[in-house]
Amino acid sequence: MIRILCLGIAVGTAAALTPGLAAGRHFVVLAVAWIVVAVLLVTYATRRALVAKYLVPGTLLLVLFTVAPVLATVQMSTTNYGDGTRSTKEQTVARIVANSVVQAPDSPTFNLSVATTSDGEFMFFLVDRATNHAYAGNEQGLKELSQEAATVTKGFVTAAPGYTFLTPAQVNEAGPRLKEFAVPTADGAIRQRGLREAFEGRTTLRYEKPADTIVDQRTQTRYTVQRQGDREYFADSTGQRLSEQSWRASVGLENYRRAFTDSRILGGFLRIFGWTVVFAAGSVLLTFAVGLALAVMLNDPRVRGQKWYRSILLLPYAIPGFISILVWSGFFNQEFGLINSLTGLHVDWLGDPFWAKAALLLLNLWLGFPYMFLVATGALQAIPGELKEAATIDGAGGFTAFRKITLPLLLVAVGPILVASFAFNFNNFNVVELLTHGGPFTPDNPDAGATDILISYTVRLAFGAGGAQFGFAAAIATLLFVITGVLAAAQFRATRSLEEVH
């Protein structure tokens, strides 16, 4: 019964999602949803395929949450998707044409109510002042409403299922976005005029689809598609743009070419790459050394109160990381920080490049040693005590026994964890961003800070003052994925020698 119930929930969920996905033309997502359901039905509807019953859940999770995002990132890296290029070409053309609307003396007028969907998209609810008919319209077009579909009060639509109606103050606040919003009609488009009024005007631009050209009907100027940089615009024969609006398009390997040829990016890349490796390796070595030392000391049966000591040492791991980072940023304050106050120093922890890097490593040591302490404690307790006794009988001292027996056996267990920790710190954006913001910076290179690692550097380039560039960010993320994968593979290969330890 439980199996039938779970399969029924899966089928019912896919069926419930189908109309919305189909209406939104998300056919790839729709196909994936039904493929997953089909795999679950084939695997669990019968008593056969016993091995698949254990493999399918993990495989599906791997594909959906690891493989699919990686492929989506690679696909996005070949586009110019970002601020100004979020819409399709068809949507951009419709918006440009709709924005050319002008009001004529005989233009119909409407009482306007502005609402939003659950996704934050605008919807105009209109009541024709001449006929009192109610309509709803968005960038896809206009449709007439029945009496049951909306509530009309004093000539205005005041309620409709599934929509949130904006107050006049909210409409005024959304003014910059509403200026770009228009509802296309057969004769032109409907645009807002004032807080509670709209009109249907005539467009001065006409799109000729066969020629892929926009024509200004007043001057007969023709605007064709022209590439400028990584974007395409409608421009005249002199290159003058009709509009600053562009659209999402494929650019091939342009984002990767830019990453390797743009002098602004390459200027600090090698220096930042070197510091990223030092930061990741230093964080792993320091946290592992401190965690292992504490684990060895507290693993000695002669130490009393081991549970209390271990509980205290785990406190930094129990506190949310972002809180610890903000607290430590106060500790590093040059004038009022706890460290300088207690030590009598006057170190500019966050303003000097060297000390800012030292501060990052100290902070990461505080955040990471409890985890390594836990891992090392578990690995130490798994090593048979007979081996230590045999080493003692053979005359080995404490340090020799640790170096020859305990440490090699310990590394067999924690080696993969150290590699994973290196990969994590290689892209540890939170620590850098919350403590130093990548700084300090120099006037000659305000984009590459002294403590920037690759991920913080590329985030600033991709989402800086020039606006969000998701396609370029995806290309950089793909490169970081490859670099991290290569380094991790090399480390795993280097740890193969541990397989010979018995």
N, C-alpha and C positions, 0 to 999 in steps of 0.2 A: 504493500500500500504506500509506503514512503517513497519507493522508487517511482511508482506511477504518479504520485502527487508531484514529485520534483520534475519529472519529465513533462507533466501537464503544465506546471508553472513556466518551464522553459518555452514550450510551444505557445502558451498564452501570451507570454511577454513578447515574443517575436511577432505574433499576430497583432498585438496592440500597437507595436512600433511601426508596423508596415504602412498604414495610411499616412502617417506623418512623414516618414522617410521618403515614401513615394512622392508625396506632394512637394517636398523640398528637393526632389531629384537627387537624393543621396543614395544612388543605386548601388554603389560599392559597399557602403555600410549595410544596406539592406541585404545584399547578397551574402556578406560575411555573417550576418546574424542568422540567416537561414542555414548556411553551411554548418555553423556551430551547432545549431539545433539538430540538423540531420546527423552529424557525427555523434552527438549524445544519444539520439534515438537508436542508431545502428549499434552503438556500443552497449547501452544499458537496457534496451528493450527485451533482450533475450539473456539466457544464462551462458551463452557462448562468449568467445573473445575475452577470456579471463585476464590475459596479460594486458590487453588494451584498456580494461577497466581501471587499471592502476596507472597506465601511462598517459591516458587521454587528458585528465585534469591538469597535470603539470605541463604537458605539451601545449594545451590550449592557452594556459596562463603565460607560458613563454612566448608564444606567437603573438598574443593580443597585447601584452604589456612590455615586450622587449623588441621582438623582431618588427612588428608593425610600426611602432614609433620610430625606430631607426630608419626603416624604408620611407616613412612619411617625411622624416627630416631630410634624407638624401633627395627625395623628390622636390621638396620645397627649395632646396639649395640651388636648383636649376631654374628658379623663377625670380622675378623682381618683386615678389610680394612684400608689402610694407605700407607705411603711411603714404597715401596718395595712389596706391595701386592695390587696394583691397578688393575692389569690385571687378566684375568681368567687363569685357569690352562692350557687350550689349547694354549692360546697366549704365556704363559711363556715357555711351552715346545717348541713351534715353535721358540721362540727367542733363547733359549739355543742351540737348534740344529743348527740354522742359524749362531750363533756366533762361531761355530766350523769349519766354512768354511776355507779351505786352498786353495791356488792357485796352480794349476798344470801347466806344461809347455804348454799344449794345451788349457788352459782356455780361453773361448771367452772374448773379451774386448769390452767396450762400451764407447762412448762419453756420459758424464753424465751432466744432468741439474737437480738441486734440486729445488723443488717447495713445497709450503704448501697450504693446503686447508683453508677454512674460520675458521675451528676448530683448526688450528695450527698443523695438522697432516702432516707428510712428504710424498712426492711422488717423486719417481725417474723417470725422463724421460730419456730414453736411446736410442741411435742410434748405432746399431751393426756396428762395423767398417768393418766387412767382407761383410755384405749383404746390409748395409744402411737402414735396416728396423728399424722403430721407435717403441718403447715400453713404457708403463707406468707400474710402479709396486710399491706396498706398502707391508705391512706385511701380506696382504691377498693373494698376488700372483702377477703374471705378465700377462699383456695382450698387444696384438699388437694394434698399433694405425693406423687408416686410415689417408689419406692425409688431410681430412677435419677436423680431430679431433685435429690436432696440426700443428704449424708452425715450419718448419725445416730450419735453416739458417746456411750454412757452416758446415754441419754435426752435429749440435746441435739443440735440440728442444728449441725454444726461447719463445713460447707462447702457451697457451692452455686455453680454456674457463673454468672459475671457479677456476683457480690456480694463485698463486702469485709466480713468479720465484725469487729465491734468487741470490744476487750478490756474487762474490767470497769472498768478505769480510764477508758477512752474513753467507756463507757456513762455512767459517773458524771459525766464532764465535759459530756456532751450532755444532762444531766438537765433543764435548763430547756426545751429544745426537745422532749424526749420527754414532758414533762408535758402538752403540747398535742397529742400524737399518740395516735390511737385507731384501731382497725380495726373498722369497722361490721359487724355481723352481723344475722341475722334477728331475734334476740331482744334485741339491745342493742348492745354494743360490747366489744371486748377492749382492756384498758389494762394498762400496766406496773405491777407492784408489786414493788419491790426491783430489784436488778441482774439477776437471772436468773429472775424469776417474773412471770407475767401471769395475769389472771383475766377471765372474761366476765361483765359485769354488766348490770344493767337500766337503761335510760335513764328519767330522770324527766321529760324534755321530749318533746313530740311535735310534729312539723311537719305542719300542714295545708296542703297545696299549693294547693287551690282558693281558700282564703281568704288565702293567703300570711301565715299566722299560726303562731306557736309557742305551744303551750299547756303550762303547768306542770301535770302530772297530779296533783301533790299538793295544790296550792292552787287549781287551775283558773283561774289568772291567764293572761290572753291578752296576748301581745306582738305588736304589729303593726309594720310598717315605717314609720319616721318619719325625716325628714331633719333633721339637726342639723349646721349649717355646710355643708361640702361633702361630707358623708358621710351614709349611711343606716345606721340601727341598728334592732334589734328592741327596742321599748320598750313599757311598759304605758301605761295611760290617763293617768297623771300625768307621763309623760315619763321615768320611771326606766328606764335601759337594762338589758336582760337580760344583755348582754355588751358588752365594749369592742371586740369584733371587728366590723369592717365589711367591705365588699367593693368590688371595682372596678366603677365605673359611669360612665356618660356624664354630664358636667356642662355640656355646651354651651360657652358662652363665659365661664363663671364664672371660670376662671383668668385670662383677659384682663381681665375687669372688676376682679378683685382687683388686678392689676398696675397699673391706672390709678386706682384709688380708695383703696387701702390707704395710709394716711398714713405708716406705717412704711416703706413702699417708696418712696413719692414724696418723702419727706423729704430724702434726699440724691441723688435721681436726677438732677436737673438739674446739680448741681455735679459729680457723677461723670461725667455725659455730657460736660460741657465738658472735664474733665481727660482723658477717654478720647480725645477728638479731638486735644487738644494733645499727648498722649503719642504717638499714632499718627503725627500729622503731624511732630512734632519728631523722632521716631526716624527717619522716612524722610529728612527734610531733612539731619539730622546725618550719618547713615551715608552718604548719597549724596554730600554735600559732601566728606567726608573720603576716601571711596573714589575719587571722581572726581579730587580733587587728587593723590592718590598715583598714580593711573593715568596722569594727564597727565605727571607728573614722570618716571615710569619708562618712558613711551612715547618719551621723547627718545632718539634713537640715540646721543647723546654720553655717555649714562650707561653705565658699565661694570658688569658683574655683574648685569644685569637679572634673569636667572633666579634668582639667589640671593636678591636682594631680594624678588622676587615670592613665592618659596617661604616666606620668613620671614613675610611679611605674611599669608599664608594659614593660618598656624598657629592663630590663634584660631578659624578656621572648621573646622579639623580636630579640635579638642577638643570632646567632647560638651558641649552647652550647659548641662546641669544641673550638670556639674562646674565649669564656669566660673562659674556663678551662685553656687554654694556657696563657691568660692574668693573671689570678690569680696565676698560677705557678710562674710567675715573681714577683708578690706581695709577695709571701712567701719566696723569696730568702733571706737567712740569712744575706748576706753581703750587697746587694744592693736593697733588696725588699722594696716596698713602706710601708708595715706595720711596719717593724722594724725601718725604717727611720723616720716615723711620730711619733711613740710612744717612740723612744729611747731605745727600747728593743733589745736584741741580741738572740732571740729565734731561735733555729734550727728547723724551722717548718717542714721540710721534712726529716730531719736526725734523729730526736728523735721519738720513737714509739708513745708516748703520744701526742705530738704536731702534728705529722703527722695525727693522727686520728681526732684531733680537727680541723685541716686544712680541712680535707675532709668534716666534718660536716658543717663548715662555708661555704665552697664552695657550697655544696649542698643546704644550706639555701638560698644563693644568687640565685641559679638557680631555686629553687622550690617555693619560697614565692609568686612570681607574679601569678602563676597558682592557688595556694590556695586563693590568694586575689580575683581573678576572681570568683572562685567557691563560696567563702563565700559571696561576694557582691551579686551575683545572688540569693543565698539562703536567705539572709537577706531581700532583696527587695520583696521576695515572701511571707514573713511573714506578715499577716494582721496587720495594725497599730492599729486596735481596741483592740487587745490583750494587747499591751503596755499601751494604755490609761486606760484600765480596771485595769491593775496592779498598775498604778500610783494612780488611784482613791482609790484602796484598801490599799494604804499606802506603797507599795513596793518601795524601793529605786532603783536607777539605776543598781547597781550591783546585787541586789536580783532579779530584773525583768529579767536581762540578764541570771542569773544562773538558774532560775526556769522556764522561758518561752522561751527566745530567743535561748539559747544553746540547749535544748532538741529538739526544732523544727528544728533547724539548722542541728543537727546531723542526723535527719531522712533523710534529703536530701543529705548530704555529706558523710554519713557513708560508702556506697559502694565505693565512690571515694577514701576514705582513705584506704580502704582495697586494692583497685587496686594500689594505690600509694605505699603501703608497698610491694606488689608483684613486682612492677617495680624496686624499690630500692634494693630489695633482690638480683636482678640480674643486678644491675647497673654497668656494666663492664666499660663503657666509662669514667666515672669520676675517678675511681680508676686507670685505665690504663694510662690515660693522665696526671694525677696529680702526683701520687706517684709510678706508675708501680708496685704497691703492696708492695713497700719497706717502711721503711728500712729493710734490711736483716741482718741476723747474720751469721758468718762464719760456725757455726755448722749446720745450716739449710738454705742453699741458695735457696731452692724451696718455702718456706713458709714465706712470708713477714709479717710485723707487720700490714699493712693495707689491706692485701689480703682479699677479700671476696670469697665465694665458687666458683663463676664463674671465677674470675681471677686466682685463685689457680689451678683449674682444666684445664683451658686453657694453663697455663704454663706447667703442667704435660703432657698434650696431644700433645702440639705443641712445645715442648722445644727442647733441643739439640738432643734428640733422634729421631727427625723427626716427621712428622705428623702421629698421630694415630687416624684416624677418627672413627674407631669402638669403641675404648676406650672413646673417647670424646663423642660419642653418648650415651654410657652407663652412663657417668657422667651427661650428659644433661637430660637423662631420670630420674635419681635419683633426680636432682634438680627440675624437673617438678613435681615429686611426693611430694617432701618436700614443695615446694611453694604451691601446691594445697592443701595439708593438713593444712598448716598454714592459707591459705586464707579461707578454709572451716570453721576452728575453729573461725576465726574472724567474718565471716558472721553469724555463729551460735551465737556468743556473741552479735552481734548487733540486734538480733531478738527482744530483749526487747524494741528497739526503735519503733517497730511496734505498741506498745500500746500507744504511744504518739499521741494525737489528737490535 
